[in-house]
Amino acid sequence: MVRMPRTTARRTSATVAVATPLLLTVFAATPAEAHGAPTDPVSRVYACSPDGGSSSTTACRAAVAANGSPFTAWDNLRVANVNGRDRQTIPDGKLCSGGLPAYRGLDLARTDWPATRLNPGATLTMKYVSTIPHTGTFRMYLTEPGYDPSKPLKWSDLPERPFAEVKDPALTDGAYRIRLTLPKDRTGRQVLYTIWQNSSTADTYYSCSDVVFPAAAGKGGTGAGTAASPTPSKAAENTAEKEPAKSPAPSAPAATPTPTPSVARSAGGVAPDSTPVAADSDAGSGPSAPMLAGGAAAVLLLTGGAALALRLRRR
């Protein structure tokens, strides 16, 4: 058996004694469970955190004040041992905080939370940032039509079933990217409520993302979120089919009085134009009826005068 010199043994013991606390610190600092939250559409907890960029907004300042502390741990809003009993575990009015006192500022009923603009029926790729890959199921809910954001969020504001559910998505570049198809019947301000139930841990994560859909269009409108290219209405098409093509009106002689400007047309789905119209006619192509009558009278007058002059010369 080879014996180490006492000096070497002492150095080895000292090295182990110094390294052990450092290793314990590293292991303690390493997260033992997955943490995360949606960053697009941005969740309240991330938007109002020091990393989210919206902490100076009125809503976030009010949330931090009600909370009593900033949302530094924006990725740690989780409740253990829920096991799918979300509605039985999380109380009404506390859905955004998960019922956790450390996040109670997120439950404020406000209409000015930082929000993401979406289009109904569109395909959305949610970005859910996470630190460690874990298995689990994401369930996404969208508040029902008629939801009132000025009141605390309740379970009755959400449908019984999620509009999208995704199991074990891949974690790429530090985030889960989940493709969703949004419901088509939402307008105005809504809440996208996300539940992430881990299967490799006992935790369930909750988050509220405020979203805004275009307001409902008037009767007969499209209600689309993006501006549609203008297309002629059916009434305008039918009018164009029935009316004959119009030739451009000839310019009037200088001595002819300028006709009274006509009113811009509003039939056929074309919006009235407030710009003054110098010469426009809806009655038919060519000069207006007063112009034709005046021209005919002038021709008759000239013809009669010529005939009278010939008669006087012959005499």
C-alpha positions as CSV (number, residue, x, y, z in Angstrom):
1,M,0.0,0.0,0.0
2,V,1.4,3.4,-1.0
3,R,1.2,6.0,1.6
4,M,0.8,9.7,0.6
5,P,3.1,12.2,2.3
6,R,1.5,14.1,5.1
7,T,1.9,17.4,3.2
8,T,0.2,16.0,0.1
9,A,-2.7,14.6,2.1
10,R,-3.2,17.9,3.9
11,R,-3.3,19.8,0.6
12,T,-5.8,17.3,-0.8
13,S,-8.0,17.7,2.2
14,A,-7.8,21.5,2.0
15,T,-8.7,21.4,-1.7
16,V,-11.8,19.2,-1.1
17,A,-12.8,21.4,1.8
18,V,-12.7,24.6,-0.4
19,A,-14.3,23.0,-3.4
20,T,-17.2,21.3,-1.6
21,P,-19.0,24.6,-0.7
22,L,-18.5,25.9,-4.2
23,L,-20.0,22.8,-5.8
24,L,-22.9,22.9,-3.4
25,T,-23.5,26.5,-4.4
26,V,-23.5,25.6,-8.1
27,F,-25.9,22.7,-7.6
28,A,-28.2,24.9,-5.4
29,A,-28.2,27.7,-8.0
30,T,-29.1,25.2,-10.8
31,P,-32.9,25.1,-11.3
32,A,-34.2,21.7,-10.3
33,E,-37.5,22.2,-12.2
34,A,-38.6,23.8,-15.5
35,H,-39.6,27.5,-15.3
36,G,-41.2,29.6,-18.0
37,A,-43.9,32.0,-19.2
38,P,-45.2,33.2,-22.6
39,T,-43.3,36.1,-24.1
40,D,-45.4,36.2,-27.3
41,P,-48.2,37.0,-26.9
42,V,-46.6,38.7,-23.9
43,S,-47.9,37.5,-20.5
44,R,-48.6,40.0,-17.8
45,V,-45.9,38.6,-15.5
46,Y,-43.2,38.9,-18.2
47,A,-44.3,42.3,-19.5
48,C,-44.2,43.8,-16.1
49,S,-40.9,42.2,-15.1
50,P,-37.6,44.0,-15.3
51,D,-36.9,41.9,-18.4
52,G,-40.2,42.6,-20.1
53,G,-39.7,46.2,-21.1
54,S,-43.2,47.4,-20.0
55,S,-42.6,47.8,-16.3
56,S,-43.0,51.6,-16.6
57,T,-46.6,51.4,-17.9
58,T,-49.4,52.5,-15.7
59,A,-50.8,49.0,-15.4
60,C,-47.5,47.4,-14.5
61,R,-46.7,50.1,-11.9
62,A,-50.1,49.5,-10.3
63,A,-49.5,45.7,-10.4
64,V,-46.1,46.1,-8.7
65,A,-47.6,48.4,-6.1
66,A,-50.4,45.9,-5.4
67,N,-47.8,43.1,-5.3
68,G,-45.5,44.8,-2.9
69,S,-42.4,43.7,-5.0
70,P,-41.3,43.6,-8.6
71,F,-41.9,40.5,-10.8
72,T,-38.3,39.4,-10.8
73,A,-39.2,35.7,-10.8
74,W,-41.4,36.0,-13.8
75,D,-40.7,32.4,-14.8
76,N,-41.7,30.8,-11.5
77,L,-45.5,31.3,-11.4
78,R,-46.3,27.6,-10.6
79,V,-48.5,25.6,-8.3
80,A,-47.6,22.1,-7.1
81,N,-49.9,19.0,-7.0
82,V,-52.8,20.5,-9.0
83,N,-53.0,17.3,-11.2
84,G,-55.6,18.8,-13.6
85,R,-57.9,20.1,-10.9
86,D,-57.3,23.7,-12.0
87,R,-60.9,25.0,-11.5
88,Q,-61.1,23.4,-8.1
89,T,-57.7,24.7,-7.0
90,I,-57.4,28.2,-8.4
91,P,-60.0,30.6,-7.0
92,D,-62.1,32.9,-9.2
93,G,-60.5,36.4,-9.6
94,K,-57.1,34.9,-9.0
95,L,-56.5,33.0,-12.3
96,C,-53.6,35.2,-13.4
97,S,-51.7,34.9,-10.2
98,G,-52.5,31.2,-9.8
99,G,-53.7,32.1,-6.3
100,L,-50.2,32.9,-5.2
101,P,-49.8,35.9,-2.9
102,A,-46.4,36.7,-4.5
103,Y,-48.1,37.5,-7.8
104,R,-51.4,39.0,-6.7
105,G,-50.8,42.2,-8.6
106,L,-51.5,40.3,-11.8
107,D,-55.1,39.9,-10.9
108,L,-56.0,43.6,-11.1
109,A,-59.0,44.1,-13.4
110,R,-57.8,46.8,-15.8
111,T,-58.3,47.6,-19.5
112,D,-54.7,48.9,-20.1
113,W,-52.5,45.9,-19.6
114,P,-49.7,45.6,-22.2
115,A,-51.4,43.7,-25.0
116,T,-50.7,41.9,-28.3
117,R,-52.8,42.6,-31.4
118,L,-54.2,39.5,-33.1
119,N,-56.6,38.7,-35.9
120,P,-59.5,36.3,-35.4
121,G,-59.1,32.9,-37.1
122,A,-55.4,33.6,-37.8
123,T,-52.6,31.1,-37.2
124,L,-50.5,32.2,-34.2
125,T,-47.1,30.8,-33.1
126,M,-46.9,31.2,-29.3
127,K,-43.4,31.6,-27.8
128,Y,-43.2,30.2,-24.4
129,V,-39.8,30.7,-22.9
130,S,-38.4,28.0,-20.6
131,T,-35.1,27.2,-18.9
132,I,-35.1,23.4,-18.8
133,P,-36.9,21.0,-21.1
134,H,-39.6,19.0,-19.5
135,T,-42.5,16.9,-20.7
136,G,-46.0,18.2,-20.2
137,T,-49.2,19.5,-21.8
138,F,-50.1,23.1,-22.8
139,R,-53.8,24.0,-22.8
140,M,-54.8,27.4,-24.2
141,Y,-58.1,29.1,-23.5
142,L,-59.5,32.4,-24.9
143,T,-62.1,34.4,-22.9
144,E,-65.6,34.1,-24.2
145,P,-67.2,36.7,-26.5
146,G,-68.6,39.5,-24.4
147,Y,-65.8,39.2,-21.8
148,D,-65.5,42.4,-19.6
149,P,-61.8,43.2,-18.9
150,S,-62.9,45.7,-16.2
151,K,-63.9,42.8,-14.0
152,P,-61.7,40.1,-12.3
153,L,-61.1,37.1,-14.5
154,K,-63.3,34.1,-13.5
155,W,-63.5,30.5,-14.7
156,S,-66.9,31.2,-16.1
157,D,-65.2,33.7,-18.5
158,L,-63.4,30.8,-20.1
159,P,-64.9,28.0,-22.1
160,E,-65.0,24.5,-20.6
161,R,-62.6,23.1,-23.2
162,P,-59.4,24.7,-24.5
163,F,-59.3,25.9,-28.1
164,A,-55.8,24.3,-28.4
165,E,-53.9,21.6,-26.6
166,V,-50.3,20.5,-27.3
167,K,-48.4,17.7,-25.6
168,D,-44.6,17.7,-25.3
169,P,-43.5,20.3,-27.8
170,A,-39.8,20.6,-28.5
171,L,-37.7,23.2,-26.7
172,T,-35.6,25.1,-29.3
173,D,-33.4,28.0,-28.5
174,G,-34.8,28.3,-25.0
175,A,-38.4,28.4,-25.9
176,Y,-41.4,26.3,-26.9
177,R,-43.0,27.5,-30.2
178,I,-46.6,26.3,-30.4
179,R,-48.7,26.9,-33.5
180,L,-52.3,27.7,-32.8
181,T,-55.4,28.6,-34.8
182,L,-57.4,31.3,-33.1
183,P,-61.2,31.3,-32.8
184,K,-62.9,33.3,-35.4
185,D,-65.6,35.0,-33.2
186,R,-63.6,37.2,-30.9
187,T,-63.5,41.0,-31.0
188,G,-62.0,43.6,-28.7
189,R,-59.8,43.0,-25.7
190,Q,-59.6,39.4,-24.5
191,V,-57.3,37.2,-22.4
192,L,-55.3,34.3,-23.7
193,Y,-55.1,32.0,-20.6
194,T,-52.3,29.3,-20.8
195,I,-52.0,26.3,-18.5
196,W,-48.8,24.2,-18.7
197,Q,-49.2,21.0,-16.7
198,N,-45.9,19.3,-16.3
199,S,-45.8,15.5,-16.4
200,S,-42.1,15.2,-15.3
201,T,-42.7,17.4,-12.3
202,A,-45.6,18.0,-10.0
203,D,-46.0,21.7,-11.1
204,T,-48.6,23.5,-13.2
205,Y,-47.9,26.9,-14.6
206,Y,-50.5,29.6,-15.2
207,S,-50.3,32.8,-17.3
208,C,-52.5,35.6,-18.6
209,S,-51.7,37.2,-22.0
210,D,-53.8,40.2,-22.9
211,V,-54.7,40.4,-26.5
212,V,-56.7,42.8,-28.7
213,F,-58.8,41.8,-31.7
214,P,-60.3,44.3,-34.2
215,A,-63.6,45.7,-33.1
216,A,-66.6,44.2,-34.8
217,A,-67.4,45.9,-38.1
218,G,-70.8,47.5,-38.8
219,K,-73.6,45.5,-40.4
220,G,-72.3,44.0,-43.6
221,G,-68.7,44.7,-42.7
222,T,-65.9,42.2,-42.9
223,G,-64.4,42.7,-39.4
224,A,-61.0,41.7,-40.8
225,G,-58.0,42.7,-38.8
226,T,-55.8,43.6,-41.7
227,A,-56.7,46.2,-44.3
228,A,-58.3,44.4,-47.3
229,S,-57.6,45.6,-50.8
230,P,-60.5,47.6,-52.1
231,T,-62.8,45.6,-54.4
232,P,-65.9,46.9,-56.2
233,S,-69.1,46.0,-54.6
234,K,-71.7,43.8,-56.2
235,A,-74.0,46.7,-56.7
236,A,-71.3,48.6,-58.5
237,E,-70.6,45.6,-60.7
238,N,-74.3,45.2,-61.6
239,T,-74.5,49.0,-62.4
240,A,-71.5,48.7,-64.6
241,E,-73.0,45.8,-66.5
242,K,-76.3,47.6,-67.2
243,E,-75.0,51.1,-68.1
244,P,-73.5,51.6,-71.6
245,A,-69.9,52.8,-71.9
246,K,-69.6,56.5,-71.8
247,S,-67.5,58.5,-74.2
248,P,-65.6,61.5,-72.8
249,A,-67.6,64.7,-73.0
250,P,-66.2,67.3,-75.5
251,S,-64.9,70.5,-74.1
252,A,-67.4,73.3,-74.2
253,P,-66.6,76.4,-76.4
254,A,-65.3,79.4,-74.5
255,A,-68.5,81.4,-75.1
256,T,-70.7,78.6,-73.7
257,P,-71.6,79.1,-70.1
258,T,-70.0,76.6,-67.7
259,P,-72.6,74.0,-66.7
260,T,-73.5,73.7,-63.0
261,P,-71.3,71.2,-61.2
262,S,-73.1,68.0,-60.5
263,V,-73.1,66.1,-57.2
264,A,-70.5,63.3,-56.9
265,R,-72.2,59.9,-57.3
266,S,-72.9,57.8,-54.3
267,A,-74.8,54.9,-55.9
268,G,-73.3,51.6,-56.6
269,G,-71.4,51.4,-53.3
270,V,-69.0,54.3,-54.2
271,A,-68.6,56.7,-51.3
272,P,-69.5,60.3,-52.0
273,D,-66.6,62.5,-52.8
274,S,-66.6,66.0,-51.3
275,T,-64.2,67.3,-53.9
276,P,-66.0,69.8,-56.2
277,V,-66.6,68.3,-59.6
278,A,-65.9,70.7,-62.5
279,A,-67.8,68.7,-65.2
280,D,-69.5,65.4,-64.5
281,S,-72.8,64.0,-65.8
282,D,-74.7,60.9,-64.9
283,A,-77.6,61.4,-67.3
284,G,-75.7,60.1,-70.4
285,S,-72.7,60.5,-72.5
286,G,-71.8,63.7,-74.5
287,P,-72.9,67.3,-73.7
288,S,-75.7,68.0,-71.4
289,A,-79.3,68.7,-72.7
290,P,-79.1,72.5,-72.2
291,M,-75.9,72.6,-74.2
292,L,-77.6,70.7,-77.1
293,A,-80.6,73.0,-77.1
294,G,-78.4,76.1,-77.1
295,G,-76.3,74.7,-80.0
296,A,-79.3,73.9,-82.1
297,A,-80.8,77.3,-81.6
298,A,-77.5,78.9,-82.7
299,V,-77.4,76.8,-85.8
300,L,-81.0,77.7,-86.7
301,L,-80.3,81.4,-86.1
302,L,-77.3,81.3,-88.4
303,T,-79.1,79.4,-91.1
304,G,-82.1,81.8,-91.1
305,G,-79.8,84.9,-91.2
306,A,-78.0,83.5,-94.3
307,A,-81.2,82.7,-96.1
308,L,-82.5,86.3,-95.5
309,A,-79.3,87.8,-96.8
310,L,-79.6,85.9,-100.1
311,R,-83.1,87.0,-100.6
312,L,-82.2,90.7,-100.1
313,R,-79.3,90.4,-102.7
314,R,-81.6,88.9,-105.3
315,R,-84.0,91.8,-105.0
